[in-house]
Amino acid sequence: MTEAWYSATALVEAARAGILDLPTSKSGLTRKAARDGWKVREVKGDGGLQYHYHVSSLPPKARRALERKLLADAAEQAPAVPAPVVAPSQLLAYQR
């Protein structure tokens, strides 16, 4: 995984998009995290304090869905690799 910590906002947005099976409100997510004992860190951000949760604390189903999403995003962003250009004279007889 690329990131180890995810903001409550990012997790809620992913839940609302149907990517993660988590609560779709910040208060619901925060309550679930507290109830389940997720690793949390407080980060000062614009507009106040933000909660970030460690990926290892997420439920297994949500963690797998997040991994799939990250892999799909990476595949979309990967540059296409062009096929090598080979002159016909460089090919063997069976390759022509």
VMD Tcl script that draws the C-alpha trace (Angstrom):
set ca {
  {0.00 0.00 0.00}
  {1.14 3.48 -0.72}
  {-0.17 5.24 2.34}
  {-0.16 3.94 5.86}
  {-2.53 6.56 7.32}
  {-5.89 7.70 5.92}
  {-7.95 10.65 7.04}
  {-11.47 10.14 8.30}
  {-12.62 12.31 5.38}
  {-10.91 10.08 2.79}
  {-12.35 6.92 4.34}
  {-15.87 8.40 4.50}
  {-15.65 9.53 0.86}
  {-14.59 6.02 -0.17}
  {-17.46 4.54 1.85}
  {-19.96 6.90 0.20}
  {-18.61 5.91 -3.22}
  {-19.27 2.28 -2.35}
  {-15.59 1.33 -2.33}
  {-15.36 0.59 1.40}
  {-17.87 -1.08 3.67}
  {-17.55 1.52 6.43}
  {-19.85 4.15 7.97}
  {-20.67 6.99 5.58}
  {-20.48 9.80 8.14}
  {-17.47 11.13 10.03}
  {-19.19 10.69 13.38}
  {-20.13 7.10 12.52}
  {-16.60 6.34 11.38}
  {-15.09 7.92 14.49}
  {-17.42 5.92 16.75}
  {-16.58 2.66 14.94}
  {-12.87 3.42 15.14}
  {-13.08 4.11 18.88}
  {-15.24 1.03 19.51}
  {-12.92 -1.26 17.51}
  {-9.68 0.26 18.86}
  {-8.22 1.51 15.57}
  {-4.79 3.15 15.66}
  {-5.38 6.87 15.36}
  {-3.24 9.98 15.17}
  {-4.34 13.56 15.38}
  {-3.09 15.88 12.65}
  {-3.42 19.66 12.68}
  {-4.96 20.74 9.43}
  {-6.90 23.59 7.91}
  {-9.92 24.17 10.07}
  {-8.72 22.26 13.10}
  {-7.74 18.81 14.20}
  {-8.12 15.85 11.83}
  {-8.09 12.15 12.66}
  {-5.99 9.80 10.57}
  {-6.36 6.03 10.91}
  {-3.71 3.42 10.22}
  {-4.52 1.00 7.42}
  {-3.68 -2.01 9.62}
  {-6.55 -1.01 11.93}
  {-9.22 -1.17 9.24}
  {-11.46 -4.24 9.07}
  {-9.97 -6.89 6.72}
  {-12.76 -6.48 4.13}
  {-12.23 -2.70 3.98}
  {-8.45 -3.12 3.83}
  {-8.71 -5.50 0.86}
  {-11.11 -3.15 -0.95}
  {-8.70 -0.26 -0.40}
  {-5.80 -2.33 -1.76}
  {-7.83 -3.21 -4.88}
  {-8.70 0.47 -5.39}
  {-5.07 1.54 -5.04}
  {-3.92 -1.15 -7.49}
  {-6.57 -0.16 -10.02}
  {-5.58 3.52 -9.71}
  {-1.90 2.63 -10.16}
  {-2.69 0.54 -13.25}
  {-4.58 3.46 -14.79}
  {-1.67 5.82 -14.17}
  {1.04 3.45 -15.39}
  {2.50 4.56 -18.70}
  {1.96 2.27 -21.66}
  {5.13 0.49 -22.66}
  {5.56 0.50 -26.44}
  {6.53 -2.69 -28.18}
  {10.17 -2.74 -29.23}
  {10.81 -1.87 -32.83}
  {12.81 -4.60 -34.53}
  {14.03 -4.44 -38.08}
  {13.06 -7.47 -40.19}
  {16.73 -8.20 -40.76}
  {17.14 -8.75 -37.00}
  {14.46 -11.45 -36.89}
  {15.23 -15.12 -37.17}
  {13.61 -17.10 -39.97}
  {10.86 -18.53 -37.76}
  {10.02 -15.06 -36.41}
  {9.30 -13.54 -39.82}
}
mol new
graphics top color blue
foreach p $ca { graphics top sphere $p radius 0.5 }
foreach p [lrange $ca 0 end-1] q [lrange $ca 1 end] { graphics top cylinder $p $q radius 0.2 }
display resetview
